[in-house]
Structures are given as structure tokens and as C-alpha cells.
Amino acid sequence: MLLLGCIKEVSDYELTISLPNGLSGFVPVTQISDAYSKLLTKQVAQGELLEELNSLPDMFSPGTLVRCIVTSIEKRDDGSRSVKLSIDPKNVNKGLNSTALTAGMLLSGSVLSVEDHGYLIDIGVTGTHAFLPHQKAKNYIKAAKKGPDLKIGQNLNCLIVEVKNEGRVVCLSIDRSEVAASVATERQNWALSNLLPGLVVKARVQKVAPLGMKVTFLSYFTGIVDFMHMDPEKSMSYSPDQVVKACVLSVHPTSRAVRLTLRPPFLHPGGAPRQLPGQRMGAVLEEATVKAFYKQFGAVFELDDGTLAFARLKHLSKTRKSFKPGAFKEGCKHKCRIIDYSLMDEMCIVSLKHQIIEAQFLQYQDIHTGDVVQGKVVSLKPIGMQVKVADRIRGLVPSLHLSDVILKQPEKKYNIGDEVKCRVLECNPGEKKLILTLKKSLVQSKLPVFSNYEDAKPGLITHGFVVCAREFGCIVKFYNDVKGLVPKNELGSEPISCPEKVFYEGQVLKVMVLKCEPQQERLLLSFRLSSRPGPEDKWKCTSKEKPEVKYQIGQIVDVKILKKKDTGLEVSILEDEDNVVAWIPTLHLSDFVATSKLLWHCLQEGDVLPRVMYLSDKGQHIILSRKSAVISAVQEEQVVRSFSEIQPGMLLTGYVRNVMPFGVFVEFPFGVTGLAPKVSMSDKFVTDTKDHFVVGQTVIAKVMSIDEEKQRVLLNLKVSECSSGDSAAESFALLNQYFKELKEIRKLLRRGELNICELVPGKRVHLVVQDVREDGSALFSGSSVTGLTVTATRYHLGDKNIAPGEKRKVFVLHVDALTSEVYVSLREELLKQRPKRVSMRSVFGFVSFCLS
């Protein structure tokens, strides 16, 4: 089928063509012309750019009318159809032959070559050579503003000026005034087999009907003008036998159907349809007036600016069942949204569907880099996942961005039709290119978005993802292909010898901008987010000078608490004549992080802490530790005092100094530090390092390798690798220490929080219902729980209906001394249960399991 179309969009690989009746089609780059296809093939074979091969945007402009032929109609995954077209003259003009060519004919041509005196033009007629003199092309070239010459493959609307040698040679013109004045006549011997779209003819009205009219032209041709292609200003004044000027829109040789238009912009060959102002696309109109309703097609509306718009039947209501024809009588008003513009119909396409009117995104121009969008999985391919964001918007999630970790089998996590929440990495409306990410770290990030180099101000912190890890450092990418370098010395607070072993492609990390040169597109970054000192470094000795060192690492002292601060305890060392002041970080009060916080909560200024170990002398203050496992390791000489003593295979006791997305830094007594990469952190798969370790946690690490030249240590924290062989004894020692510290905490709590000390899990007490919340939970009060918040969740109320003021027997489930919260249950199966005596063997087994 032959059609007249209008170029709507131009990309490097295809032309988007507006077709009559609101349809669209696509011309692939391989369907421009034979000469252009040969250049493409040559460029691919040589592997380098050819000077004579121009891109489609260099040759075609939106708004240009072109003749095209349908080559195929393909069904998409979503059920819609894609119309493939060709503008190659050998396909469009295939009905013509040399003998049929006459002066005055208007047809499509494509530049074949550039010659000294003009151009050879391919008109697709076998045995015919077409020539376009420079004189007949200069006005067109000047108006087109596409360069000083026509380009190979450029599509032209050609007028035959002269025919020689029985059609074997023809002379052409593309002069705009000559082309615009051309009219097809009977003397040109047009036949149904070679009739071309775009021909302007004189037609006689044969019959006028509500949906259009029937006309005759060129003596014996019959055609149809539908209601959308009548001249809007004369649509009510057409009558039989009236002579009108018309343009052929489409020709279907099989069905012999010819459709024409009477709209003014098409009645002068080479003209261009009216464009829709950019700001109107996507506009929501509160009141659009129905001008006409066609039960088989849809409705025509008059918009607020007086222009006409068309809504297809499926866009008049949510479903066919909810459609009410009575609501579309002439004069009725409806709320609608402009969803498209048909260049070939010069009419807005609107929708009355609520979900489209309220849609956040309607076209690619509505989407901005960094936007969070909802989409539906359309397909899964090796390159990634295709996501449908809106009816006409689709994006690609590259395989690298399907998750925070690389998915080897994404089909096990995602199914076609799944709803997904993505973030826009890149959006190019001109190319309809939308790149998305599903990495939660990026989707949920609240940090600034770098979509251009001007956004990257020194000191700003944001999320980026690693695209390359090499010996020199890491390349980190952001949005809109903005990328920067993290040099080796900025990869972490500790030296990293092999970045490629620590970092991986696609890894999301926080980075800080050190320096940016927007003109050169250079960006220097750091993974060291702050040079601010750690909590213990903020504490300063009151003495202006560094005190004389009297103690050795590992020495045990008793201390008295002078002051409690948010991050630790300021203490004085007892039995010291100079009253040396030292610091115990909160996380060094115990091997157990939770217990450390509880101890800090219970201790008071003036309390004496026995058996505290001298750990280090940093800057102007002394750091002490109460970590029992660390103290034992030092006293038993299971430590290394310098880097030279470290050997692969050693088991060392230390504590977590920092948790990074790529691994954990562990510090040991005497200041030696090592890194446990993500892959060596746990026997289980590690997605987020923070789910496995916390700062201050006591750990046993195995030395995997050392780099003597760079003084770096790689560690392994896997339980399966870090057991000394007598795991039962180790677990029992940890358990014994844990209970010992709990006993100490209980003793400290008795000083001021007697109520909480008397409450233990399993105890039964009588309390009064204080309140029943909306979520079904209840609050309790009583003399035995004064100052405590006692809660029973909806589940633990069982089937009992309770009311404020009632006295109830409850079962204590959990006591949180830090928050003074107690959780209880009213369920009968717990209240009736007889208390069991727990053996040490069962407790030991449970704790061993938990510690492993």
C-alpha cells in the first residue's frame, strides 16, 4: 500500500512517519535508498566512518512530506502493531516504467551521486537515467539549509521537466515554485497501477455523506475523502458536482481504494502540515466541546483555542461496557488530555481516560534524569530488561542495573508483567532513549543527582556506581554518563593494594567530589567521605602537652569514671600520682556491642571499673579497652606487635574499625589494621556488609595474604575459616563472659531501676490495662512497672476483649533496659505453661549456635 506521510521524528537509525488517520510508521535506515544502503554496507565492512555517508538527521527534517510504501506490519509484545515502511524509490515507484514517464509528472527520487554539473537521481525506474541540474536544485538547497550540496540518499520530490529517448533519459527539477504549481492531468496517463500519493488533482464531488464524501478525478478514478480530511472551513458547504482541488493520500492497488485530502497545506506539492505548539502536547483541558460523534470511530471535539481534536472510540471511556453514547451529543463538554498530534490529519489526538489524564508521564520529554518511575516488565533479554513506563514510553534496565548485585539468572527474580520501581539514569527524548536502574541504593538515594559536570561541586556527597576497578583506582559513573576517577589513595581510610579484588563492576558507593573541571569533563572523587576524626579522636586531653607515656600496651589498670559523654567515658587511672586522664570508647566496654551500650547506660560518674587494658596512645590521649577477648589475646601473646610479625594463616583477635560497602576494616592491638573484602566476610552470601558486621564488634580474623612492600593485610572473617579447632571451649568462654557482664549490669540497675531488675522473661505479673490502641495493641501499668512502658501486641492479646481499667495477668516476653520497654503476652498457652528449669547444657548449645 502506498501512502503519503510526514516525517515526525528523525534518529540515527530510523524515521518516524505520521500517516493519515492518526497512524504512525517507521522507515529503517536500510530502507532509504539503494545508494545509501551500499554506503552503510561499505562502512560496516571497513570499520571506519565514510566521509560521503551522512546521518539521517543531516538529510531529513521533521515536517517534510514523503511518499512511502508499507513493507510489513509486525505485532509487538503488548499486542499493538508496528508499521514498517520504505521510501526507497525502487519500491515507491515500482508501478512506473520508462514508457510511462511524461513531462509534468511528480514522483519520488533519491540522490545517487554528485556530478560536476548536477546530480544523478535514482527514481527507481529500470532503464531510466534521471539527471538534476544544479540550476534546478539551488533554490531548494538554499531553503533546506542542510549544507551546500545534496547528499547521497537524500529523498526528493521531483518534477519531470523533459523526457528523452523514449524515457531512457529524463531531466528533473526540485525547484519549490515549480513543484508547488504542478497538478496531475489526464495527459500524464496515470493508471491505478502507478498512481502515486502526493499528486494534486482536480476532483468532482459525486456524493456527500456524514462520514465524508465520494469524488472522481483524472476522468475515471474514484476516491474517498473522509470527514477528517475535509477542509474545516468548508466542511458544511460541499455539494454534488462541485469541483475541488484534492491531494492523493493513499493508494491500495489490490482493493482499488484511493483516499484523498482537501486540507489546504496538502494542495501545493512540497508544502508542510501545521505543527502543534510544543507546550500543548500533554496539556489537560477542562472543557472540550463535542462537535460530532461517529459510533464506529470516535468523536471530534473543539478545544479551548478553537482547533479540532479527535478521540478514538477506545479513548472515550475506561472500558467498552462503561461507554455511554448519550454523553457525546453535540455540545456536551468533557475533560480530556492531548496525547498526540497527527501531522497528516492536522489534528490533536485526545483521550478522556482518567488514568491517562492523571498520568505523570505521557511522552519522553516529561521524564527527567533522576526521576523515580513505576513500570511494568515487558521482556527480559541478555542486554537487560525492557520496562513499560507509560503507553508510549519504554525504557531499558541494563543487566548491570537489575539489582545491587549482579544477577546471573534474572528470570528467577523478575517475571513478565511485574511492577518495578526504577530510577532514570539517562533520558534522550530525541532518540527515545530511556536508561533505568533497579539498584535499590540508587532508587532510594536522597543524595544530590549529578546529571552534568556543573552539578558536581567540591565537597558534595552522592551515590555512584563502579564501572571499572584497576590498579590506578576506580571509575565511578553517575547520571547522564557523567563519570569521574577515584584515585588509589582515595579508595579508603586504609591502603588498598588491589582495587580490582575489593571493588566490582556495578557496585554502588557513596563518593565525595574533590575537584571538577566541567569544560574538560574531568571529575576527581574520593570514597573517603570525611576527614573528620572519629568519635574517640574528638575527645581531647585537657593538658596542652602530650602526657608522658607511663604505660605499655596490654597493661591492666583500674579507672574511675570522671564524665559520661555520648561516645564514651572520660576516666582517670587510679593509683597514678599524676591523675592521668584516659578515654574508654563506648564500644570498648564489652566484646558485645549491645552490652556495651547497656553498660554505658547503667554506669555513673564516680563508678570504678577494674581490669581495664591500656590499648593505645593516639595523639594527645590514652585509649583504654574492657573487651575481654582482646585483653585475653594480649595477655596470652596471641597478637602481633608489628607488621613484620604477621604470617598468612594466623588467627588474630581484633575489633571492627569501619564497615564499608566493599568490606570490613579490622584493627588489632598494637595498631595493625587489615581488610576483609566482601567475598571473605561470611560463609553466607553478602548483599549488604552492614547486615553482617557493626563498628566495635569483636572478631577473630584469619590472615589470608600480606603485601610487605605496601604493608597491607587481607583478612578472612568466615566462621568456617576462623575456628581454632576447640570451638566448644571458645563458645563456652564467650558465654561465661556474657553472663558475667549481664550479672554486672543487673547489679548496676538495682541502684536506681529496681522495677526493671525484678522483671525477667517468663515471669507472670498482674497489671492494669491503661489503653487499647487503634492498631489492636494495649498498654499496661502497675506498681511493679512504674516508669516502664509495658506493651502487648494485638497477637499477644489473643482472643481476649479487654478494656481500660481491667486487671489482667500477663506473661513477660522481653525486657529492654535501654529504652525501659517491656513486652508482655496474655495468650493462655503461655500463661498456663509451667516454668521449666533450663539446663546449662541447653543454654550452652543455644548460645554456641547463635555465636556461630
N, C-alpha and C positions, 0 to 999 in steps of 0.2 A: 504494500500500500504506500502510495506517495503522499507526502504531507508538506505543508508549509509550516515551518516552525520559527521560533525566535530564540536566539541564544540567551539563556537566563544566567548561567554561571560558567566560568572558564577555569579549569585547573590544568595542571601539567599532564594529566592522563586522560581527561575526558571533557566533553562539552555537555552541559545540562541544557536541554531544549524544552521550551514551553510549547505545547501542542494545543490545538483547538479543544474546546470543551473542558478546560481545566486539567488536561492530562500533561504528563511530562515524560521525556525520554532521554536517553543518553547516547552520545556518539563517542565510542572508544577512540583512543589516539591512533589505532590501527585502521580506522575507517574514514580517514580524512581524504587521502588520495593515494594512487599507486606510487607517485614520485616521493611523497612524504614517507610512506611505508618502507621504500627502498633505503632512504637515508637512515631511518631508525634501525633497520637491519644491519646496515654498514657500521653504524656507531656501536651497536652491541658487539659485532664481530671484532672491531678494532679495539674496543675497550677504552676509547677516549672520545671526548666531545668533538663534534664536527662543526666547523665554523658556519657552514651553509645550512645547518639544521636549527631551525628556530623553534622555540617552545610555543605551545598553543596560546598562552596569554599574549605572546608577541604578535600573533596573527589574527586573533579573534577578539571581539569586544561584545559584552552584553548589550542586547537591544538590536542586534543585527538579524535580519530575516534570512533564513536559509531553506533550501529545498532538501528534503531528506526522505529516505525510504526505510520502512520497517524491515529489519533483518531477522529479529526474533523477539518473542515475548516469553520471559522466564518468570517462574513462580518463586518468590522468596520464601524464607523460612517462616515468616509471620503470615503467610497466605496472600500477601499483596503481590502485584505483578510488576516486573521491570521491563520497560520497552527499550530494546536496543535498536539504534538507528545507524544509518550510514549517510554521509554527504559526498561520498566518492562519486564523481561524475559518471564513471562507467556503470554504476548501479542506478543512479538517479535518472540518467538519460538513456538507459538501455533500450527504450522503445523507439529511439531515433536511429536513422541510418543516413548515409551520405546523400542519397537521392531525395530524402525528405527535407533537407535543410534549405531554407529560403531566407532572403533578406527580411529583417524586421522581427525575426524570431528572438525570443528571450529565453535563455537557458543557463544552466549552471556550468561553471568551468573552474579549473584549478591550475595554478601556475606550475608548469612543467620544468621550465628552465628560463634563465635570464640571458638574453642575447644583446648584441650591440645596438640594434635599432628597436628593440621591444622585447616581448615575452612570447614564448611558446606556451600555449594554453591547452590543457587536457580537457576536452569536452565529452570524453567517454564514447565517442562515435568511431567505430573501427574504420580505418582507411581515410580518415579526415585529419588534416593538419590545420590547426587554428592558430592564428597569429594576432597578437595585440600590440599595435604600435605604441611607442612612448607617448606620442601626442594624444592618443585616446585614453591614456591612463593617468596623465599628470594631475588633472583636476581631482580625480578620485584619491590618488596618493596624498595630495596636499590636505584634503578634507579628513582622510582616515587617521592621519598623524601617527602612523606606525613605522615611520622611517622613510628614507629617500627612495626606496625601491620596493616593489612587490617581492614577496618571499615564496620560496618553493613550498607548495602545499596550500597556499592561501586560497580560500574559496571566494569566487567572484560571481556576480550577477551579470552575465554577458549578453550583449545585443549583437546579433549578426548584422554587419554592415554590408558585406559583399560575399557572394558565393562564386567560386571559380572552379573550372574543370569538373563540372557535374558533382560538386560537393566535396571534392578531394582537398580543396583549399578554401578556407573561409577567413575573412578579416573581421575582427571583433572590436567592440568599443565598450568601455565601462564608465564612460562619462556620465555623471549623475543626471544631468539635464536630459541627455538623450535616452537614458534608461527609464527615467521617470515619465517621459512622454510616450513611451511605447504602449501600444494596445494590440492585442491579438485579433487577427481578422480572418475571414474565410479564405482569403488568397494565400494564407500561410499553410493551408492544407493540414490543419491539426486533426488528428484522429484520436479515438478513445485510447488506443494502444500507446500513443506517445504524448498525450495531453499532460502538461506539467503544472504543478501548483505554483502560485505566484503570478500566473498570467492574468492580466487585467483585460476584461471583456465587456462588451455592451450586451446586456441581458434584458429580456422582456418578461414582465411578471405574468405568470399563467394562472396562478391560484394563490389566494391569501387564506391562511388558516391560523388558529390561535397559537400553535407551536412554531409557526414560521410560514414560509411560502415557497412555491414551486416556480422556477424560472426556466426559460430556454435561452440558449446563446450559441453563437457560431452556427446558425441555421438549424442544425439538427441535434445539438446537445441539450440534455435536460439536467437540471441540478436543483439542489435544495439549499435554502437559506434558513437556518434555524433561528429561533427567537433571540438567541444571544448574539447573533451576528447581523441583526438589522441595525440600521443607523438609529441610535437612540432618539435623535431629534425628529425623525420621520416615521417612527415605528407604527404610528396610528394612521398614517396618510397613504400607505401603499394601496394600489388598486390594480386589477387585471388590465393587461395591455400596456401598462406603464413601462417605459424604457429606463433602465437604471444602469449605473456603472458598478461592476462587481469584480471581485478577485477570487480566483480558484484557490480553495483551502486544501482540499484533499481529493484524490482520485483512487478509486478502488476498481481496477480493471476487471476483476472476477465478477463482482456484483454490479458493475457498471454504475456505481453510485458516485456522484460528483457533488461536493459541498462547496458553497461559496460564502463570501462575506461582503456586506455592504458598508462596513465600518470605514470611515474616511481615511485613516492612516494607511490602509492597505491598498487604496485605489491609485496609488502612484508607486510603481515598482522602485525598490531601493529605499522606500520610506521606513520609518520605525514606529512601533506602537508606543503609546504613552506609558510612562513608568509610574509606579506607586511611590510617593514620598517615603523615604526610609522610616520616618517616625510613625507612620501609620501602621506598619507591619506589627502585629501583635496587640494593637490597640483594642481596648474593650469599650464597646459602645452601649450606653444605657438604653437608648431607644432607636431601633431601626424599623422603618415602616414597610410593611408588606406591600409590594406593588403588584405581584402576580404569583399565583401558586399553580404548579404543574404536578399533578398527582403521581406521574411516573418519574419525574426528575428531581423536583425540589421547589424552592421558592426564590423569587427575585425581591430584593429589598432596596429601599432608598436610604442611604446613610445620611449622617448629620451634615455632610458637606454637599449633598445633592447628587453624589455619584451613586451608581448602582452596584449591587453586590449579589452574589448567588450563593445559596446554601444547598448542598446536595441533600437528598432525602434522608440519608443516614445521619446527617448533622443537625436535623431539626428536633430530635429528641434523643433521650438516652437509649431507648430500645424501640423496636417496631411496635411492640404492644402498648407502650406508653404514648405513642404518637396520636395526636388529635387534630385531624384536618381542619376542624372548625376554628382552631386557633390561628389559622393562616389565611383568613379572609382579608381582602384588600383593605388597607387602613389599620390593621392590627399592628401593635408595636411589641417588639421583643428585644431582650438584651442579647448581644452577640459579641463575638471576637473575630477580628480579621486574622485568618490563619495562613493565607497565601494570596498571591496575586497572579492571575493568568494574563500574561502579556498578549497572547493570541486572542483573548476574549476582551482584553482591556477592562477587566472586571475583578473586583476583590472577591475572594472566596472566604465565606464566614462560617462560623459554627455556633450553634445555640446550646451545645452540650455543656452542662455545668462543669464537668471535670476539665474540659478544655478552657473554659472561661477562667477558671481558678488556677490553671496550671502555672507553675513557677517558670517553666522553660517552654518556649514554643519553637525557637529557632536557635541555631548555634550562636548567634550574636547575643542571645540572652545569658549565655554562660560565661563566667569569668574564671580565670585561673585562681585556684584556691577554694572555689565553691564546693560545698558538700552536697552531693546529689543522691537521690534514690533511683535505683534502676532495676531492671529485670534481666537475668541471664538469658541470652539468646542462643549463644553457641560457645563451645569450648574447642579451641584449636591449639596446635603446637606453639603458635606465637603468643597465645593468650586467650582471654575471654572477651567475647563481644557482649556489650551491655546496652539495652534499650533504655534510654533516659526519658524520651518522650516519643510521640508518634513519628516524628521526623528527625529524631536525634539519636544517633548511636555512637558509642564510644568503645575504645579498646583498652582492656586492662592487660598490659604485657605480662608474660608469665612470671617475670621478676617481681611483679607487684600484686600477685594473687594473695599473698599473706606476708606476715612479718618474717616468716622463714620460707625457704624455697620448697615448693610443693612438687614432689616427683609424680604424684598421681592426683591432680586437681579434681578429676571427675569423682573422686571419693568424698570430697568436701562440698562440691557445688553440683547442682542439678539444673537442667534447663527449666526456666520459669522461676528460679529462686529470686527473692527480693534481696538486693545487696545495697549497702551504703558505701559510696565511693567519694573520693576527693579528686578534683580536677587538677591534673599535673600540667596539662597543656591544652589550649583550645585555639584552633585556627579556623574561624568561620569561612574564610575564603576557600580553603581546601576541604572544608567539612571534616576537619581532623580534630578528634577529641581523645586525649590520652588520660586515663584514670588510674587511680591506685586504690587497692583494698587493704593496704597496710594500716592496721589499727593505730599504730604510733603516729602516722601522718594524718589519718582521718580524724582522730580525736585531739590532735595537737591544738593548743590555744596560743602557740607562739606565732610571731610575725611570719608572713609569707613573703619569700623572695621570688618575685616574678620577673625582675630585671635587676641589672647590676646596680642601678641607682638606689634600690631598696636596701642594699647591704651596707649599713653604716657601722663603722668600727665600734665594737662593744656589744652589738646586738647578738642575741642568742636565739637560735631557731633549730628546727629539725631538718635534717637532710638524710640522704641515703648514699651509701658507699657504692661506687660503680667500678672502682679499681683500687687494689691494695698492692703496692710494690715496695721495693727496698727503700725508695725515696720518700714514701708516705702513702697517703690515701687521696684519691679524687672523690669529692662529695658533690652530688648533684641536688638541685632544688627544683623549683617550678620553672616552666618555660625554657628548659635546657640551660638554666644558669648553673654554673659549676665552679668549684674552687679547689684549691690544694691545701691539705693538712700536712705540713712537712713532718718529717720523722720526729723531730724534737718537740712537736706539739701533739703527739698522739696520746699522751697520758702523763699522769704525775710521776710515773716511774718509766725508766727507759724500756723501749720495746725493740728487740733486735730484729725480729722477723714479722713485720706488719701483716704479710700475707697469711701467716699462721693464726693471727689474732682477729683479723677483720675479714669479712666475707662480702661478696657482691650482694647488694640489696639490703644490707644491714642498716637500720635506721638509728641514727645517733643525734644527740644534741651537739651543736657546734657554735663557736663564738667567732665573730668576724674580727680579724686582726687588722686587715688592710684591704681596701678595694680601689681599683682603678677602672672606672666604668668605661672610659674611652677605649682602653686596651682589653676590656673584658677579663681583667685579672682579679682574682679573689683569693686572699690568704686567710686561712681558717685555723682554728685550734679546737681540739677535744678537751683541752684544759679550760673548763668554763670559768674558773675564777682563780685569781692568785691570792685570794684572801686566806688567812691562816685558818687552820681547823679549830674546833672548839677549845681544845686544850691549849692551843697557841694564843688564844685571846686572853688567857689568864696571865698576868704579869706579876713577877715578884715585886714587892714594894720597895725593895732595895734597888738603888740606881745602878749598882755594880753587881756583876755576876758573883754569887757567893762562892767561896772556896769549896771545892768538891771534897767531902769527907767520907763519902760512902762509895761502895763498889756495887756494880750491877749484881743483883741476886741477894744483897744483904737484907736481912729481915729487921724491921723496926716496928715499934708501936707508935701510933699517932693519935692526936686529939683533934676533933673537928672544930675549926675556927669559924667557918662560914659556909652555908649551903648556897650554891649558885645553880643556875639552870642546867649547866652541863657537867657539874661535878662538885667535889668537896675541896675546900681550901683547908689544909691541915697543918699542924706543927708537929715536928718529930720530937717525941718525949725523950727525956734524959740527954738532951743536947743543950750544951751551955749557951749556944748562940741562938737558940729557939728558931732553927731553920724552918722556913715555911715551904711546903710542898703542895702538890696537886694530885688528886685522885679523880680521873675522869669517871663519870657515872658508869660507863660500860666496862670499867675495870674493877667494879665492886664485886663481880662474880663471873664465873665461867658461863652462866646462863643469863642471856640478855634480859628476859622478863624478870628474873630475880634481881638483877642489878637495879632496875627501875623501882622495884618494890622496896629494896633496901634503902635506896636514896630517899624514898617517900617516908620511911619509918625512922631513919636516923635523925638526930637532933644535934644542934650546936652544943659542944661540950662533951659529946659521947667519945669514948676511947675505943679505937679499933686496933686490936692486937694483930701481930703477924702480917704486916704489910711489906711487900717487897719493893726495894729500890729498883726501878725499871730502866730509867734513862735520865739524862741531863740535857734537855733541849733548850737552847737559847739561854734564857735567864731564869729558868725554873726547873724544879725536880719533878719527875713523873713517877708516881707510885702505882702498884697494882695489887689487888686482892684475888686475882684469878688463881684458883688453887692448882689447876692443871699446869699453868705457866710456871708457878712457883716450884712445883714438884720437878718439872723438866729441868729448871736451872739448878736446883739442889742436887739432882741426880746426874748432872753433867750431860744431859741429853740435848745439848744445844751446840750451836756453832758461834764462835766469838768473832770470826771474820770470814770474808768471802773465800779465803784460801782453804778453809777447813771443810767447805761444802763438797760433798761427793754425791753423784747420782745414786738413787736408791735409799738415801737417808729418810727417816721418818722424824719430822720436827713438829713441835707444838708451838703454835702461834695464834694470832688473832687477826680477824678480817679488818683491814685498814680502809679499804674502799671497794665498793661494788660498782662495776661498770657494765654496760651492755655487752661488752666483748669478753669479760672475765672478772676475776676477783684478785685483788692485791692483798697478800698476806704478809704481815710483819712478825718477825721473831725477836726474842730478846737479843740484845746487843746490836739492834738496828738493821740486821739483814732483812731485805724485802724480796719477795718473789711474786710471780704472776701465775695464776691458774687460769688458762684460757677456757672459754665457754665449753669446749668439747671435753675438757678434763675436769669439769666441776662436779658431775654427778653420774651415777650409774643409770639414771633416768634421762630421757630427752629433755634438754633445757630450752625452753622458749624464752622465758624472761629470767635473767640472773637474779633479780630481786625476789623471785619466788623461792629461791633456794638458800640464799645467804643474806645476812644483815651485818652492818658495820658493828664491830665489837664482839662478834661471835668467836668463841674459842674453837680452833680447828686443829686437826692433825693432818699434815700435808706430807706428800712424798715428793722428793726431788727427782724430776724427770731428766732434766738436762741443764747444763750451765754453759755460759759463754764467758770464758775467762777474759777475753780481750775487752768486751763491753761490760763485763761484770753484771750479767743478767742471769736470772734463775727462772726456769719454767717448772711449775708445780702440778701435782695431780691431787684432787680432793675427793676422788671417788672412794666410797667406803670399801669397795672390794679391793682397792689398791693400798689402802692406808691402815690395814689391820696389822698389828704386831705379832699376831699368832695366838695371843691369850686374850681374845676379845671378851670372854666372860669376866675375867678379872678387871679389865678396863671398865666394862659396863657397871660392875658392882661398885667400883671405886667412885665412878660418877654418880651413881645412885646414892651412895652413902653421903657424898658431899652435898648433893641436892637436898636430902632430908635434913642434914645438919644445918644448912642455910635456912630452910623452912622453919626449923625449930627456933633459930635465932630471930627470924622475922616475927614469929608468933610471940616470942618473949618481948620484943620491942613494941609490938602492937598493944600488949596488955597495959602499957604505960598510959595510954590515952584512949584506946578504942576497944574497951572490954567487950562490947556487944559483938563486934565482928570476930573476935577471937573465939567466942563461945559457939559461933555458927560454923558448922563443918558439913560438907556434903553427906547426906544420908540422915541428918538429924531431923526430927519431927517437932514442930512447934505450933502453938496456937496463935493466930494473928487475926486482925480485924480488916475486913475489906474496906479500903479507903475510896477507891474509884474504879469504874469499869470504862475503859476507853472505847473509842469508835472502832478500832481495829480488833476488838474482842479480847485484848489483854486486860489484866487487872493489877492495881497497885494495892499493897497491904501495909499496915502499920501495927505497932505494938511496942510495949515497954522493952522487949528483948531486942528490938531492931531500931531503937532510937538513933536518928542521924543517918540511917541507911535507906537506900531506895530498893524496895522489895517488889519484884515483878513476877507475874505468871503469864506466859503467853497464852494465846487462845487455845492452842493444842493442849497445853498442860492444865487448862481448866476442865478438861474432859467434857462430859455431857452435863455438867452441873450449871444450874442457873443461879447466879449469885447476885447480891445487891449490896450497895454500900451500907456499912454498919454491921453486917453479919460477921460472926466469929467462925473461923474455919481452921481446920488442922491442915498444915502444909508440910511438904517434904522438901528439904533444902537440896537443890541441884548443884549450885555453883556459887562461890563467893569471890568477888573481885575486890581485893583490899585497896587497889589503886584508885578505883572510881567509887568505892563504897556502895557497890551494887550487889544485890543478892537475887538469884533466880530460884523460884520455887515451883512446885507442882502440886495439884490437887487430884491427880489421877489415882484411882483406887488401887490399881495394880502395884503402884509404888508405895502407897500408904500402908497396904496390907502386908507388904513384903517384910519378912523377918530379917533383921540385920544379920549379915554374915561376917564371920571373922576371916579376914583376909590373911593368908599365909605369906611369909616373906618370900617364899619360892615363887608364888604367882605374881607378886609385885615386881620382883626382880626380872622375871620373864617379860612382863609387860613393858617395863622401862627399857630393857635391852632392845626390845623390838622398836620402841619409839626412837631411841637414840640411833639406831641403825638406819 
